[in-house]
Amino acid sequence: MRRILKMLSILILTALLIGTGVSAEWMPPDGGIRVVLTDENGKMLRGFSGDYEIQVQIDVATPSGIKTLGHYRIKRSGFWKFDTTRSVLKVEDIRKFLSSISEEKRYGIRVSVWVIDRENGQLYRGIGSDFLSAEDLRGATKRVSVELLEKEPLPKPARERWYYYEWRPADDSWEAEEYVKVPILIIDNRNGKGELQGSVSLEASYKTEFSATIAYGIDLEKKFRSGDPVNVLSSSVDIYGKRWVPVEGNYYFGDIVDVPKGRMGYIYIWAKPYYRHEKEYLCEGAKCSETGRERIDVGIYDVKASKGVHGYIIDGGASIGSPGFDWTFFKFTKEGILHPLEENKGITLKYLLKGTSGDCGVKFGIGIPVGAIAVAFGAPAPVAGLTASLQYENAGSISIDGTIKENGPTITINATKSSQKYKFKTGWFSSCSAEIPMGFYIKSG
């Protein structure tokens, strides 16, 4: 009888703990948002061992740059084998970074995670993301799926005492303070035989996403100083394409450029790109030291646009001449798809994108040469090989369109792709690597 009562007490206590976790998860946030961390199956992030903790850093994209909202620690809770850890975070004071968001635009939050498994001596690094909308600023619960990217033995200090991890921007990090010209279509007609015309069209049938690319490596600052930029990048980092989305909205845009033979030209939008070089630190109180782990995050954190009837109209245009990149950007391009253009005939960008988007089954969209722009502002040369992505949220195929047309004799055009492999998530526990559109850069001849 005593044993039965003991078991009933355990069951009642477990139910109360689980109930407390559920109520905490769905309780309306007060003065911010509530973030619920889940695994890739949508279940609460927990269950690593009998002795672990989860450390979290949350950053948010804002119209004035990427801002850190805070650092958080989740200790394992429960008793015996029952793990009742509530991976729930209360994030406050968001309005001071996002004082107002229009209904058609959302900004991304990036969640960096370290799981410190002291029982098994393992360290896991992961990342997740979500969006903040105007409605969310009035209070919301966001369920963020965390993908664990790396696993390594837990360093000794973190195993023995309480240390915490964080990502800090390095001195060479850069964010455009003003809107700059960001090319989304580059036409190189220096070897052409006649005028080459290009057009780009975006329409707000879906949410338009400006997705960021993140590259992880060790001691990048040292490695990036010397050697061939292409070889240095390929041997130093793992590149994860479309890892989070700093900004999205209902955007419209369209323009045309006519590029004479022997010249270059491009279509651009006005936007604020960023290059965020971050170093990982291991801290005990105010005493912190670098772990050697580094990452590079490139993307667009805001777009210049005016309010239209059905969404936003992006400000941009077309220009004759080089986009202002140095030779480094062009070294990262390689042959993607060759296509013959007969006299006065054209081909759609959608067709060319299919030939340069890799074979992962994940559509990258138009590559935005954010890394090349950052290099022009002082970033190290290998960064020129990193591009962000412009695509649609709900597109099963590339929905961005436009045309390349030859107004002259028959020529062959080359829609180039990257010389680097980008990793993409293809399932809960699977990923694959593919080369992606570089620019979108098209050469004649």
Salt bridges, closest charged atoms under 4 A:
GLU25 OE2 - ARG143 NH1 1.99
GLU40 OE1 - LYS425 NZ 3.12
GLU53 OE2 - ARG73 NE 3.17
GLU53 OE1 - ARG118 NH1 2.91
ASP59 OD2 - ARG110 NH2 2.82
GLU92 OE2 - LYS90 NZ 3.89
GLU104 OE2 - LYS307 NZ 3.11
ASP130 OD1 - LYS142 NZ 3.72
ASP136 OD2 - LYS142 NZ 2.93
GLU147 OE1 - ARG243 NH1 2.54
GLU150 OE1 - ARG125 NH1 3.45
GLU150 OE2 - ARG293 NH2 1.90
GLU152 OE1 - ARG125 NH1 3.09
GLU166 OE1 - HIS71 NE2 3.55
GLU166 OE2 - ARG168 NE 2.32
ASP172 OD1 - HIS277 ND1 2.80
ASP188 OD2 - ARG190 NH2 2.70
GLU221 OE1 - LYS279 NZ 2.48
ASP228 OD1 - LYS331 NZ 2.32
ASP238 OD1 - LYS423 NZ 3.86
GLU248 OE2 - ARG106 NE 2.67
GLU278 OE2 - ARG110 NH2 2.78
GLU278 OE2 - ARG276 NE 2.67
GLU278 OE1 - ARG295 NE 2.57
GLU280 OE2 - ARG125 NE 2.74
GLU284 OE2 - ARG161 NE 3.51
GLU290 OE2 - LYS279 NZ 3.80
GLU294 OE1 - HIS277 NE2 2.52
ASP297 OD2 - ARG110 NH1 2.68
ASP302 OD1 - LYS105 NZ 3.83
ASP315 OD2 - LYS304 NZ 3.63
GLU393 OE2 - ARG106 NH2 3.94
GLU435 OE2 - LYS334 NZ 3.04
GLU435 OE1 - LYS417 NZ 3.22
